């Protein structure tokens, strides 16, 4: 994963009303490039690694949960695939608009949920040193990087939101 030192620098910055700069190094983009395809492969499969993407709507009522899932799952899959497609189409872009960056946010969130499930991430996972993950340490590094990138995207999208207390007269 190259230089994780880049965590200190903002890599997604709002530059205008609907203009966001993606200052993501080429080696990071290369890693990001392969992730949407991996998730797309399992979206339709019902693979257990997607369970966090489609949680039970009614955990105490399996029948209602299954009915809800039947009603919305295809639409949710289509929306996720569309966001992944936008991310793939703009992976080399230096600038994106707000709609594209929102798609990146959705894709990054879905990728983190997918990787987190595969890595069996829990609250305690954050307390373990990276080298304790053994063969999964690279996947854990990608997971952590995606978390940092997600934070950068949220900050950039929120840059033009009014601060709490402003305009509350």
Secondary structure as a PSIPRED ss2 file (coil, helix, strand):
# PSIPRED VFORMAT (PSIPRED V4.0)

   1 X C   1.000  0.000  0.000
   2 X C   1.000  0.000  0.000
   3 X C   1.000  0.000  0.000
   4 X H   0.000  1.000  0.000
   5 X H   0.000  1.000  0.000
   6 X H   0.000  1.000  0.000
   7 X H   0.000  1.000  0.000
   8 X H   0.000  1.000  0.000
   9 X C   1.000  0.000  0.000
  10 X C   1.000  0.000  0.000
  11 X C   1.000  0.000  0.000
  12 X E   0.000  0.000  1.000
  13 X E   0.000  0.000  1.000
  14 X E   0.000  0.000  1.000
  15 X E   0.000  0.000  1.000
  16 X E   0.000  0.000  1.000
  17 X C   1.000  0.000  0.000
  18 X C   1.000  0.000  0.000
  19 X E   0.000  0.000  1.000
  20 X E   0.000  0.000  1.000
  21 X E   0.000  0.000  1.000
  22 X E   0.000  0.000  1.000
  23 X C   1.000  0.000  0.000
  24 X C   1.000  0.000  0.000
  25 X C   1.000  0.000  0.000
  26 X H   0.000  1.000  0.000
  27 X H   0.000  1.000  0.000
  28 X H   0.000  1.000  0.000
  29 X H   0.000  1.000  0.000
  30 X H   0.000  1.000  0.000
  31 X H   0.000  1.000  0.000
  32 X H   0.000  1.000  0.000
  33 X H   0.000  1.000  0.000
  34 X H   0.000  1.000  0.000
  35 X H   0.000  1.000  0.000
  36 X H   0.000  1.000  0.000
  37 X H   0.000  1.000  0.000
  38 X H   0.000  1.000  0.000
  39 X H   0.000  1.000  0.000
  40 X H   0.000  1.000  0.000
  41 X H   0.000  1.000  0.000
  42 X H   0.000  1.000  0.000
  43 X H   0.000  1.000  0.000
  44 X C   1.000  0.000  0.000
  45 X C   1.000  0.000  0.000
  46 X C   1.000  0.000  0.000
  47 X C   1.000  0.000  0.000
  48 X H   0.000  1.000  0.000
  49 X H   0.000  1.000  0.000
  50 X H   0.000  1.000  0.000
  51 X C   1.000  0.000  0.000
  52 X C   1.000  0.000  0.000
  53 X C   1.000  0.000  0.000
  54 X C   1.000  0.000  0.000
  55 X C   1.000  0.000  0.000
  56 X C   1.000  0.000  0.000
  57 X C   1.000  0.000  0.000
  58 X C   1.000  0.000  0.000
  59 X C   1.000  0.000  0.000
  60 X C   1.000  0.000  0.000
  61 X C   1.000  0.000  0.000
  62 X H   0.000  1.000  0.000
  63 X H   0.000  1.000  0.000
  64 X H   0.000  1.000  0.000
  65 X H   0.000  1.000  0.000
  66 X H   0.000  1.000  0.000
  67 X H   0.000  1.000  0.000
  68 X H   0.000  1.000  0.000
  69 X H   0.000  1.000  0.000
  70 X H   0.000  1.000  0.000
  71 X H   0.000  1.000  0.000
  72 X H   0.000  1.000  0.000
  73 X H   0.000  1.000  0.000
  74 X H   0.000  1.000  0.000
  75 X H   0.000  1.000  0.000
  76 X H   0.000  1.000  0.000
  77 X H   0.000  1.000  0.000
  78 X H   0.000  1.000  0.000
  79 X H   0.000  1.000  0.000
  80 X H   0.000  1.000  0.000
  81 X H   0.000  1.000  0.000
  82 X H   0.000  1.000  0.000
  83 X H   0.000  1.000  0.000
  84 X H   0.000  1.000  0.000
  85 X H   0.000  1.000  0.000
  86 X H   0.000  1.000  0.000
  87 X H   0.000  1.000  0.000
  88 X H   0.000  1.000  0.000
  89 X H   0.000  1.000  0.000
  90 X C   1.000  0.000  0.000
  91 X C   1.000  0.000  0.000
  92 X C   1.000  0.000  0.000
  93 X C   1.000  0.000  0.000
  94 X C   1.000  0.000  0.000
  95 X E   0.000  0.000  1.000
  96 X E   0.000  0.000  1.000
  97 X C   1.000  0.000  0.000
  98 X H   0.000  1.000  0.000
  99 X H   0.000  1.000  0.000
 100 X H   0.000  1.000  0.000
 101 X H   0.000  1.000  0.000
 102 X H   0.000  1.000  0.000
 103 X H   0.000  1.000  0.000
 104 X H   0.000  1.000  0.000
 105 X H   0.000  1.000  0.000
 106 X H   0.000  1.000  0.000
 107 X H   0.000  1.000  0.000
 108 X H   0.000  1.000  0.000
 109 X H   0.000  1.000  0.000
 110 X H   0.000  1.000  0.000
 111 X H   0.000  1.000  0.000
 112 X H   0.000  1.000  0.000
 113 X H   0.000  1.000  0.000
 114 X H   0.000  1.000  0.000
 115 X H   0.000  1.000  0.000
 116 X H   0.000  1.000  0.000
 117 X H   0.000  1.000  0.000
 118 X H   0.000  1.000  0.000
 119 X H   0.000  1.000  0.000
 120 X C   1.000  0.000  0.000
 121 X C   1.000  0.000  0.000
 122 X C   1.000  0.000  0.000
 123 X H   0.000  1.000  0.000
 124 X H   0.000  1.000  0.000
 125 X H   0.000  1.000  0.000
 126 X H   0.000  1.000  0.000
 127 X H   0.000  1.000  0.000
 128 X C   1.000  0.000  0.000
 129 X C   1.000  0.000  0.000
 130 X H   0.000  1.000  0.000
 131 X H   0.000  1.000  0.000
 132 X H   0.000  1.000  0.000
 133 X H   0.000  1.000  0.000
 134 X H   0.000  1.000  0.000
 135 X H   0.000  1.000  0.000
 136 X H   0.000  1.000  0.000
 137 X H   0.000  1.000  0.000
 138 X H   0.000  1.000  0.000
 139 X H   0.000  1.000  0.000
 140 X H   0.000  1.000  0.000
 141 X H   0.000  1.000  0.000
 142 X H   0.000  1.000  0.000
 143 X H   0.000  1.000  0.000
 144 X H   0.000  1.000  0.000
 145 X H   0.000  1.000  0.000
 146 X H   0.000  1.000  0.000
 147 X H   0.000  1.000  0.000
 148 X H   0.000  1.000  0.000
 149 X H   0.000  1.000  0.000
 150 X H   0.000  1.000  0.000
 151 X H   0.000  1.000  0.000
 152 X H   0.000  1.000  0.000
 153 X H   0.000  1.000  0.000
 154 X H   0.000  1.000  0.000
 155 X H   0.000  1.000  0.000
 156 X H   0.000  1.000  0.000
 157 X H   0.000  1.000  0.000
 158 X H   0.000  1.000  0.000
 159 X C   1.000  0.000  0.000
 160 X C   1.000  0.000  0.000
 161 X C   1.000  0.000  0.000
 162 X C   1.000  0.000  0.000
 163 X C   1.000  0.000  0.000
 164 X C   1.000  0.000  0.000
 165 X C   1.000  0.000  0.000
 166 X C   1.000  0.000  0.000
 167 X C   1.000  0.000  0.000
 168 X C   1.000  0.000  0.000
 169 X C   1.000  0.000  0.000
